[in-house]
């Protein structure tokens, strides 16, 4: 499911980010602050980080054979994906909501 949802979301993400190149800061903030743009960016981040976590989880399950290391690696993988997602979401929400955050 995440691979399928990533296709349009990553295309939209790429178009949005490419359209920001060379624009003045205030104009870029105005674009990212638009509700539709912010929602597309948030959906892309959630989908991509979920896909990343699941992909690395499969690799860990296939190639890490020691039970302790496997559990530690799976926990670290989940924490890493959550940290990346939260940092990206915070940035989008901070721009999108302006001075509220």
C-alpha positions as CSV (number, residue, x, y, z in Angstrom):
1,X,0.0,0.0,0.0
2,X,2.7,2.5,0.9
3,X,4.5,1.9,-2.4
4,X,1.4,2.6,-4.3
5,X,0.6,5.7,-2.3
6,X,4.2,6.9,-2.6
7,X,4.0,7.3,-6.4
8,X,1.6,10.2,-6.5
9,X,2.7,11.7,-3.2
10,X,6.4,11.7,-4.1
11,X,5.6,13.2,-7.5
12,X,3.6,15.9,-5.8
13,X,6.4,16.4,-3.2
14,X,9.0,16.7,-6.0
15,X,6.9,19.3,-7.9
16,X,6.2,21.3,-4.8
17,X,9.9,21.3,-3.7
18,X,11.1,22.1,-7.2
19,X,8.7,25.0,-7.5
20,X,10.2,26.5,-4.3
21,X,13.7,26.7,-5.9
22,X,14.8,30.2,-6.4
23,X,11.8,31.8,-4.8
24,X,12.2,34.4,-2.1
25,X,11.8,33.0,1.5
26,X,8.4,34.8,2.1
27,X,7.0,33.4,-1.2
28,X,8.2,29.9,-0.3
29,X,6.6,30.1,3.1
30,X,3.4,31.3,1.6
31,X,3.3,28.3,-0.8
32,X,4.1,25.7,2.0
33,X,1.5,27.4,4.2
34,X,-1.3,26.7,1.7
35,X,-3.5,24.0,3.3
36,X,-3.5,21.7,0.2
37,X,0.3,21.9,-0.1
38,X,0.9,21.3,3.6
39,X,-1.5,18.3,3.5
40,X,0.2,16.8,0.5
41,X,3.6,17.3,2.1
42,X,2.4,15.7,5.4
43,X,0.9,12.7,3.6
44,X,4.1,12.2,1.7
45,X,6.2,12.3,4.8
46,X,4.0,9.8,6.6
47,X,3.8,7.5,3.7
48,X,7.5,7.6,2.9
49,X,8.7,7.1,6.5
50,X,6.2,4.2,7.0
51,X,7.5,2.6,3.8
52,X,11.1,3.2,4.9
53,X,10.5,1.6,8.3
54,X,8.7,-1.5,6.8
55,X,11.5,-2.0,4.2
56,X,14.3,-1.8,6.7
57,X,12.3,-4.1,9.0
58,X,12.2,-6.8,6.4
59,X,15.9,-6.5,5.8
60,X,16.6,-6.8,9.6
61,X,14.3,-9.8,9.9
62,X,16.0,-11.5,6.9
63,X,19.6,-10.8,7.7
64,X,20.0,-10.4,11.5
65,X,19.8,-13.8,13.1
66,X,20.7,-13.2,16.7
67,X,17.5,-12.6,18.6
68,X,18.8,-9.8,20.9
69,X,20.4,-7.9,18.0
70,X,17.3,-8.4,15.9
71,X,15.0,-6.9,18.6
72,X,17.5,-4.0,19.2
73,X,17.7,-3.3,15.5
74,X,13.9,-3.4,15.0
75,X,13.4,-1.0,18.0
76,X,16.2,1.3,16.6
77,X,14.6,1.2,13.2
78,X,11.2,2.2,14.5
79,X,12.6,5.0,16.7
80,X,14.6,6.3,13.7
81,X,11.6,6.4,11.4
82,X,9.5,8.1,14.0
83,X,12.2,10.7,14.7
84,X,12.6,11.5,11.0
85,X,8.8,11.7,10.5
86,X,8.3,13.9,13.6
87,X,11.1,16.3,12.6
88,X,9.7,16.7,9.1
89,X,6.1,17.1,10.3
90,X,7.2,19.7,12.8
91,X,8.9,21.7,10.1
92,X,5.8,21.6,7.8
93,X,3.4,22.4,10.7
94,X,5.6,25.2,11.9
95,X,5.6,26.8,8.5
96,X,2.0,26.0,7.8
97,X,0.7,27.3,11.1
98,X,3.1,30.2,11.4
99,X,3.4,31.8,14.7
100,X,1.1,29.4,16.5
101,X,3.9,26.9,17.1
